């Protein structure tokens, strides 16, 4: 029987963000600064990716549509993990700001950060102490293709690099939310051309327009296994479901569904879809999936043939709720998870983002802390 932890209290983490309280407690660690409303989104709004590197939390973004001509480069935003203080903002170099541009999910291996750019391909930065190394282009840009794709694939779509993970051999894997592709970027002399690891109709969204076309999204690696979440999967009696598939890196000849999530009816005729986004393994070996549509995080045991749901977490602060949370990462001991509040359905004045449904998001963008392990687990302080 699954252990469901719905956050009903308003208890927050300790003020020093160094000791975790009860599993399920949340704290709004850092609000993303918005420097100007003249050409939103500006800089670090609509944050998507998140990575923990020692005592720092790094986010990537903005990740939304309507960025052409906003004169605002994509960037990394770096905070102190213990105080939430802004430490650095690192702008992406080389974007054509007159065209759509975005920096989506983020992954850290050691002190190196990886993020896919919609224009430039897979990018990387090295963090050393308080300094950030120069931007490196690990791959050439992702491209539109149906080469090697089976029958049933919807062709003619542009690339939309989204989720990213990096294996121990430094091979990177990037999901393509529109084309139904998982890209492979081998380690080597940069930049290398991205390769199609697998192309499958099941990795494309089940809708026909807008965000409903989003398929492959979050991705996580565990040895030879890749786990990939599809945001808008097969339609059931509750609308579009979300599915997590498993496949082999060395023999990527098929997808096995290991978890699925369905919509929740919150009022007669009103169903909220799950919209799975970021996937990440915690240090204890559990797979965490962020359900952006429903504003919650699920903890899964994927050691068997089908996932067992261990816990479900939702934001408990009515003033700063989970609004389309996107991705997740962990402290080294696994006690604390960090999430981006993406708020993609919210609008900024003058922002043409087609996903926005209401205004007032300026106070919602940012980083949450979420206790996921036990009680009073001391963290590292590197």
C-alpha positions, 0 to 999 in steps of 0.5 A: 500500500502506497504511503501518500503524504499530502502537505496539510500543515504550514510548517517550513524548513529550519531558517538556516536551510541546513536541517530538514524537518518532517517529510513533506515540509516545504519552504520557498527558498528563493524568488527569481528576480524580475528586472523589468516589465518592459520586455518580459520575460526578463532573465530568470523568469519561467525557470525550468531546470535545477541542479544542486552543486555543493552549497549552490542551487542553479536554475536554467531558463527562461523556458517558454514561448514568445521570447523572440525579440525580447532582448533577454538572453537565456541564463543560469541563475545561481543561489546559495542553497543555505540562505537563498541569496543570489550569487550569480547570473550567467547569460548564454552567449551566442543566441539570436535574440530576434528568434525564439530562444530558451534554455530548458532542463539542467543536469549536474555531474560533479561540478559540471552543468549541462543544459540543452539550448533550443538554438545552440545544442547541448551546452556546458559550464564548469563551476569551480568555487564561486566562479563559473567557467566559460560556456562550452558547446558540446553538440551542434544544434538539434535538428528536424528529422524523421530518419530512422523513425517508424511508421506513425511518427508525426513528421515535419515538426521542429526540434524542441530539446527539453530534458537532459541527463548524463551517464557516468561515461559522460554520454548525454541524453536529451529528450525532444518534446515534439519529435518523439526523439531521445538524442544521444550526445557522445562525449568527445571533441566538442561540438559533436553532432547529436545522434538519434538514440530512439524515435517512437510515436509513443514519445510524441504528445497525444494532442494536436496543438499547443502544449498538448503536443508535448511528449518526451520531457523529463529523463533520468539514467540508472546504469544502462536504463533510461527513464523518460516521461511523456507529458501528454500521453494516451487519452483515457476517460480522464483526458490525457494521461502521463506515462514514464517509459523505460528503455536500454541505453545499449539496446534501445529497441523498445519502450516499456511503460513502468508508471502512468498517471491520470487526470484528477477531476476537481469539479464536475467536468473540470479535470486537471491533467498530470503533465509529468515533467522532470525526472530524477533519481534521489541518492536513495535510489528512488525515482522522483517525478514532477507532475506539473499540471497537478502541482505535486511530486511523486516518489517511486520505487522502480526496482520491480517491473512496474513502479510502486508509488511511495509518496506524493508531495504538494506545496503547502504554502497558500501564499506561494503554492506549487505552480507548474513545478518543473524539475527536481534535484537533491542535496547529497544526503537526499534529505532535501529536494529542490524544485523550480516553480516554473509557473508556465500558465501564468502571465507577465504584462505584455508577455505573448507566452501562449501558455499563460492563463492569468496574471500575478506570477511575478511572485511565484517564479523561484526555488522550493525546498522540500523535505523528502527524508525523515526528520532532522537530517543534517546536510553537507556543508561543502 
